[in-house]
């Protein structure tokens, strides 16, 4: 059983950010989610990109706090960085949602639906289509069953294949998808 990631609450993170040697903030949400709202000074490194470059990042980063919407994707990112041998990785407990609830500062941009909301919309639409379409074509009910099975697996494994697919869609990508940030972090440790 993997160890739980070290977590920081919003108040503790605010204190650490005000210290002379603050941790580096990596936001692992999609570029569109990051552009919508993020913690000032954080760098956007989407989860799939972080996984792809985890060994490079593991050699270059020091004290890191990972941020996502609620903490689930950040915990996955923490496991990837821990596998690459990076010590000192923490997860913002409750993610950007808890950060905002604590009244902590954020930078806001154009509003975008977070990935979890997109998954609920797509899954709900597919289940509804399977059930209603199943009235005319009974085999379509299997679509609802497949989505239900996928959601069950997602809950049990704390991963979401549908979310990973949706994250790759054009409207979930921002002007920069994080590759430039990875290059700067690997080159000179500056997320800049």
SERO-4910 file (N, C-alpha, C, O; in steps of 0.05 Angstrom, whole numbers):
BEGIN
 pado doro    nc1    nc2    nc3   cac1   cac2   cac3    cc1    cc2    cc3    oc1    oc2    oc3
  Unk    A     17    -24      0      0      0      0     18     25      0     35     28     18
  Unk    A     14     43    -20     31     67    -21     26     85      2      3     87     13
  Unk    A     47    100     10     44    119     32     28    143     23     28    150     -1
  Unk    A     13    155     41     -2    179     35     18    202     32     38    203     46
  Unk    A     13    220     13     31    242      9     30    261     33      9    263     47
  Unk    A     52    275     38     52    295     59     35    318     50     37    328     27
  Unk    A     17    327     67     -2    348     61      3    373     77     11    372    100
  Unk    A     -3    395     64     -2    421     77    -29    434     75    -41    433     53
  Unk    A    -39    446     96    -64    461     94    -57    489     83    -34    497     82
  Unk    A    -78    504     76    -74    530     64    -59    549     82    -42    564     73
  Unk    A    -65    549    108    -52    568    127    -22    562    129     -6    580    129
  Unk    A    -15    536    130     13    528    132     28    536    106     50    545    107
  Unk    A     15    531     84     28    538     58     32    568     56     53    577     47
  Unk    A     13    584     65     17    613     65     41    621     81     56    639     73
  Unk    A     44    609    105     67    615    122     93    607    108    112    623    108
  Unk    A     93    584     95    118    575     82    124    592     57    148    596     51
  Unk    A    104    602     44    109    619     20    120    646     29    134    659     13
  Unk    A    114    655     53    124    680     64    152    677     75    164    697     83
  Unk    A    163    653     77    189    648     89    211    657     69    206    660     46
  Unk    A    236    659     79    258    667     62    264    646     40    274    653     19
  Unk    A    258    621     45    263    600     26    237    585     20    233    563     29
  Unk    A    219    598      4    192    586      0    194    561    -18    212    558    -35
  Unk    A    175    543    -16    174    520    -34    165    528    -62    154    550    -66
  Unk    A    171    512    -81    163    516   -108    134    505   -111    129    483   -101
  Unk    A    116    519   -124     89    510   -127     85    500   -156     91    515   -175
  Unk    A     77    475   -159     71    464   -185     42    457   -186     32    441   -170
  Unk    A     27    470   -204     -2    465   -207     -5    445   -230      3    450   -252
  Unk    A    -16    421   -223    -17    399   -242    -44    398   -257    -50    378   -271
  Unk    A    -60    419   -255    -86    419   -270    -81    425   -300    -58    431   -308
  Unk    A   -102    424   -315    -99    431   -344    -92    460   -347    -98    476   -329
  Unk    A    -80    467   -370    -74    496   -374    -99    514   -373    -97    536   -363
  Unk    A   -122    504   -382   -146    520   -381   -155    525   -352   -163    547   -345
  Unk    A   -154    504   -335   -160    507   -307   -141    526   -293   -149    544   -278
  Unk    A   -115    524   -299    -95    541   -288   -100    570   -296    -98    588   -279
  Unk    A   -106    575   -322   -110    602   -331   -135    614   -318   -136    638   -314
  Unk    A   -154    598   -311   -178    607   -298   -173    618   -270   -182    640   -263
  Unk    A   -158    603   -254   -151    612   -227   -126    596   -217   -125    572   -221
  Unk    A   -107    610   -206    -83    596   -195    -71    613   -173    -76    637   -170
  Unk    A    -54    600   -158    -39    613   -136    -17    630   -148     -1    620   -165
  Unk    A    -14    656   -141      8    672   -152     35    659   -147     41    648   -125
  Unk    A     51    659   -168     78    647   -166     79    617   -173    101    606   -174
  Unk    A     56    605   -177     56    576   -184     62    572   -214     58    590   -230
  Unk    A     73    549   -220     79    541   -248     59    519   -256     54    501   -240
  Unk    A     50    521   -280     32    500   -290     47    478   -304     60    483   -325
  Unk    A     46    454   -292     58    430   -304     36    409   -303     33    395   -283
  Unk    A     20    407   -324     -2    388   -324      7    360   -317     30    352   -323
  Unk    A    -11    345   -304     -4    318   -294      9    300   -314     29    287   -308
  Unk    A     -2    299   -338     10    281   -358     38    290   -366     55    273   -371
  Unk    A     43    316   -368     69    326   -374     89    321   -351    112    314   -355
  Unk    A     79    324   -327     96    319   -303    104    289   -303    127    283   -298
  Unk    A     85    271   -308     92    243   -309    113    237   -331    131    221   -326
  Unk    A    110    250   -353    128    246   -376    157    255   -369    176    243   -378
  Unk    A    159    276   -353    185    288   -346    193    284   -317    209    300   -306
  Unk    A    181    265   -304    186    262   -275    215    257   -268    224    268   -247
  Unk    A    230    242   -283    258    237   -277    274    262   -279    291    267   -261
  Unk    A    270    278   -300    284    304   -302    278    322   -279    295    334   -267
  Unk    A    252    324   -272    243    341   -250    254    331   -224    262    347   -207
  Unk    A    254    305   -221    264    293   -196    293    300   -190    302    301   -167
  Unk    A    309    304   -211    337    312   -208    341    341   -202    362    349   -191
  Unk    A    322    358   -209    326    387   -208    310    402   -186    319    424   -178
  Unk    A    289    391   -177    272    406   -159    279    400   -130    289    378   -123
  Unk    A    273    419   -113    277    415    -84    251    413    -70    235    394    -75
  Unk    A    245    432    -52    220    432    -37    197    440    -55    197    462    -66
  Unk    A    178    422    -59    156    427    -78    129    422    -64    126    404    -48
  Unk    A    110    439    -71     82    435    -63     66    433    -89     67    450   -106
  Unk    A     51    411    -91     35    405   -114      6    414   -109     -5    411    -87
  Unk    A     -6    426   -130    -33    437   -127    -50    427   -150    -41    425   -173
  Unk    A    -75    420   -144    -95    415   -165   -122    426   -154   -121    443   -137
  Unk    A   -144    416   -165   -170    427   -156   -176    418   -127   -183    435   -110
  Unk    A   -173    392   -121   -181    382    -95   -160    367    -80   -162    362    -57
  Unk    A   -138    359    -94   -117    344    -82   -112    317    -94    -91    305    -90
  Unk    A   -131    306   -110   -129    279   -121   -107    278   -142    -90    260   -141
  Unk    A   -107    296   -162    -87    296   -183    -59    303   -171    -39    292   -180
  Unk    A    -59    321   -151    -33    327   -139    -22    303   -124      3    299   -124
  Unk    A    -39    286   -112    -29    262    -99    -17    243   -120      3    230   -115
  Unk    A    -29    241   -144    -18    225   -165      9    235   -174     27    220   -179
  Unk    A     11    262   -176     36    274   -184     57    269   -163     80    264   -169
  Unk    A     49    270   -137     68    265   -116     79    237   -118    103    233   -114
  Unk    A     62    217   -124     72    190   -127     92    188   -150    112    174   -148
  Unk    A     86    202   -172    104    201   -195    131    213   -188    152    202   -195
  Unk    A    131    236   -174    157    248   -166    171    232   -145    196    231   -145
  Unk    A    156    220   -127    169    202   -107    182    179   -120    204    170   -112
  Unk    A    169    167   -141    181    145   -156    207    154   -170    225    138   -175
  Unk    A    209    180   -176    233    191   -189    254    198   -168    276    207   -175
  Unk    A    248    194   -143    267    199   -121    268    228   -111    287    235    -97
  Unk    A    247    244   -116    247    271   -106    236    272    -78    213    265    -73
  Unk    A    253    281    -59    244    284    -31    231    311    -27    233    328    -45
  Unk    A    217    315     -5    207    342      1    183    350    -15    179    374    -19
  Unk    A    167    331    -24    143    338    -40    119    338    -22    115    319     -6
  Unk    A    103    358    -24     78    361     -8     55    366    -27     59    374    -50
  Unk    A     31    360    -17      6    365    -32    -10    386    -16    -13    383      8
  Unk    A    -21    406    -30    -38    425    -17    -64    411    -11    -79    403    -29
  Unk    A    -70    407     15    -94    392     23   -119    407     15   -123    431     22
  Unk    A   -136    394     -1   -160    407    -10   -156    423    -36   -176    434    -46
  Unk    A   -132    426    -45   -126    439    -70   -133    468    -71   -136    481    -51
  Unk    A   -136    478    -95   -142    506   -100   -169    513    -88   -174    536    -80
  Unk    A   -187    494    -86   -213    498    -73   -210    506    -44   -222    526    -35
  Unk    A   -193    492    -29   -188    498     -1   -173    525      1   -178    540     20
  Unk    A   -154    530    -17   -139    554    -17   -157    578    -19   -155    598     -4
  Unk    A   -176    577    -38   -195    599    -42   -214    602    -18   -220    624     -9
  Unk    A   -223    579     -7   -240    580     16   -227    593     40   -241    604     57
  Unk    A   -200    591     42   -186    603     64   -181    633     59   -169    646     76
  Unk    A   -190    643     36   -187    672     30   -158    679     21   -151    702     22
  Unk    A   -143    659     13   -116    663      3   -116    676    -24   -136    673    -39
  Unk    A    -95    690    -31    -94    704    -57    -93    686    -81    -80    665    -80
  Unk    A   -106    694   -102   -106    679   -127   -104    699   -151   -112    722   -148
  Unk    A    -94    689   -173    -95    704   -198   -118    692   -214   -120    668   -217
  Unk    A   -135    709   -224   -158    700   -239   -156    707   -269   -145    728   -276
  Unk    A   -166    690   -285   -167    694   -314   -194    688   -324   -214    690   -310
  Unk    A   -196    679   -349   -221    671   -361   -232    646   -348   -217    627   -344
  Unk    A   -257    647   -341   -269    624   -327   -270    600   -345   -275    602   -369
  Unk    A   -265    576   -334   -265    551   -348   -276    530   -330   -273    531   -305
  Unk    A   -290    510   -341   -299    488   -325   -276    471   -316   -258    465   -332
  Unk    A   -275    463   -290   -254    446   -282   -259    418   -293   -281    411   -301
  Unk    A   -238    402   -293   -238    376   -306   -259    357   -293   -272    342   -308
  Unk    A   -262    358   -267   -281    340   -254   -310    347   -263   -326    328   -266
  Unk    A   -316    372   -267   -342    380   -276   -347    370   -305   -369    361   -312
  Unk    A   -326    371   -321   -328    361   -349   -334    331   -349   -350    322   -365
  Unk    A   -320    317   -331   -324    287   -329   -353    282   -321   -366    264   -333
  Unk    A   -364    296   -302   -391    292   -293   -411    297   -316   -430    282   -320
  Unk    A   -406    318   -332   -423    324   -355   -422    302   -375   -443    292   -384
  Unk    A   -399    294   -383   -396    273   -404   -407    246   -394   -422    233   -409
  Unk    A   -400    238   -370   -410    213   -360   -440    213   -357   -454    194   -365
  Unk    A   -451    235   -346   -480    237   -343   -495    236   -370   -515    224   -372
  Unk    A   -484    251   -390   -496    251   -416   -495    223   -429   -515    215   -441
  Unk    A   -473    209   -426   -471    182   -438   -490    162   -424   -502    146   -437
  Unk    A   -492    164   -398   -511    147   -383   -539    153   -392   -555    134   -398
  Unk    A   -547    178   -393   -574    186   -401   -579    176   -429   -601    166   -435
  Unk    A   -560    180   -448   -564    171   -475   -567    141   -476   -583    130   -492
  Unk    A   -551    126   -460   -553     97   -460   -580     88   -450   -591     69   -461
  Unk    A   -590    100   -428   -616     92   -417   -639    100   -436   -656     83   -442
  Unk    A   -640    125   -445   -662    133   -462   -660    120   -490   -680    111   -501
  Unk    A   -636    118   -501   -632    104   -526   -638     75   -524   -646     62   -544
  Unk    A   -634     63   -500   -640     35   -495   -670     29   -498   -677      5   -501
  Unk    A   -687     49   -496   -716     44   -500   -721     36   -529   -739     20   -534
  Unk    A   -706     48   -548   -709     41   -576   -690     19   -585   -698      1   -600
  Unk    A   -666     20   -575   -646      0   -582   -635    -12   -556   -617      0   -544
  Unk    A   -646    -34   -546   -639    -45   -520   -609    -48   -515   -600    -46   -492
  Unk    A   -594    -53   -535   -565    -57   -531   -551    -32   -521   -530    -33   -510
  Unk    A   -563     -9   -526   -551     16   -517   -550     19   -486   -535     35   -476
  Unk    A   -565      2   -472   -564      3   -443   -536     -6   -433   -528      2   -411
  Unk    A   -522    -21   -450   -495    -29   -442   -476     -5   -441   -456     -5   -426
  Unk    A   -483     17   -455   -467     41   -453   -468     52   -425   -448     60   -414
  Unk    A   -492     53   -414   -495     62   -386   -480     44   -367   -468     54   -348
  Unk    A   -481     18   -372   -467     -1   -354   -436      4   -357   -422      2   -336
  Unk    A   -427      8   -381   -398     13   -385   -388     38   -370   -367     38   -358
  Unk    A   -404     59   -372   -397     84   -359   -397     80   -328   -380     89   -314
  Unk    A   -417     66   -318   -419     60   -290   -395     44   -281   -383     49   -259
  Unk    A   -387     24   -296   -363      8   -290   -338     26   -290   -321     23   -272
  Unk    A   -336     43   -310   -313     61   -311   -311     80   -287   -289     85   -276
  Unk    A   -334     90   -279   -334    108   -255   -327     92   -230   -314    103   -212
  Unk    A   -336     68   -228   -329     51   -205   -299     46   -204   -286     49   -183
  Unk    A   -287     39   -227   -258     35   -228   -243     61   -222   -223     60   -208
  Unk    A   -253     83   -232   -240    109   -226   -240    115   -197   -220    124   -186
  Unk    A   -262    109   -183   -263    113   -154   -245     95   -139   -231    103   -120
  Unk    A   -244     69   -147   -227     50   -133   -197     55   -137   -181     50   -118
  Unk    A   -190     64   -160   -161     68   -166   -152     97   -163   -129    103   -165
  Unk    A   -172    115   -158   -166    144   -155   -153    155   -180   -135    172   -179
  Unk    A   -161    144   -203   -152    154   -229   -177    158   -246   -198    148   -239
  Unk    A   -174    171   -268   -198    175   -285   -189    176   -314   -178    196   -324
  Unk    A   -194    155   -329   -187    153   -357   -202    175   -373   -190    187   -391
  Unk    A   -227    179   -367   -243    199   -381   -231    227   -376   -229    243   -394
  Unk    A   -223    232   -351   -211    258   -345   -184    262   -360   -179    284   -370
  Unk    A   -168    240   -362   -143    242   -377   -148    248   -406   -133    263   -419
  Unk    A   -169    236   -417   -176    241   -445   -186    270   -449   -178    283   -468
  Unk    A   -204    278   -432   -215    305   -434   -193    326   -431   -194    348   -443
  Unk    A   -173    321   -414   -151    340   -410   -136    346   -436   -123    366   -438
  Unk    A   -137    327   -455   -122    330   -480   -137    346   -501   -126    353   -522
  Unk    A   -163    352   -496   -179    366   -515   -169    395   -518   -159    407   -499
  Unk    A   -173    407   -541   -163    434   -546   -172    455   -526   -157    473   -518
  Unk    A   -198    454   -517   -208    475   -499   -196    471   -471   -200    489   -454
  Unk    A   -183    450   -465   -169    446   -439   -140    454   -440   -126    452   -420
  Unk    A   -131    462   -463   -103    470   -466   -103    501   -466   -120    514   -478
  Unk    A    -83    512   -454    -80    541   -454    -60    549   -475    -52    533   -492
  Unk    A    -52    575   -474    -32    584   -493     -6    569   -492      8    566   -512
  Unk    A      1    559   -468     25    543   -464     17    519   -448      5    522   -427
  Unk    A     25    495   -457     16    471   -443     37    461   -423     35    439   -413
  Unk    A     57    478   -416     75    471   -395    103    461   -404    121    460   -387
  Unk    A    106    454   -429    132    444   -438    154    464   -434    177    457   -426
  Unk    A    148    490   -438    168    511   -434    175    513   -404    198    519   -398
  Unk    A    156    509   -387    161    509   -358    180    486   -351    198    490   -335
  Unk    A    175    462   -361    192    439   -356    221    445   -364    239    440   -350
  Unk    A    224    457   -388    251    463   -398    265    482   -379    288    478   -373
  Unk    A    251    503   -370    264    522   -351    270    509   -325    291    514   -313
  Unk    A    252    492   -315    257    479   -289    281    460   -291    297    459   -273
  Unk    A    283    446   -313    305    427   -317    331    441   -322    352    434   -312
  Unk    A    329    463   -338    354    478   -345    366    492   -321    390    489   -316
  Unk    A    350    508   -307    362    525   -287    346    526   -261    352    543   -243
  Unk    A    326    509   -258    310    509   -234    291    532   -231    279    535   -210
  Unk    A    289    549   -251    271    573   -250    246    568   -265    247    565   -290
  Unk    A    222    568   -252    197    563   -266    188    588   -281    170    587   -297
  Unk    A    200    610   -275    197    635   -287    177    649   -298    181    672   -306
***
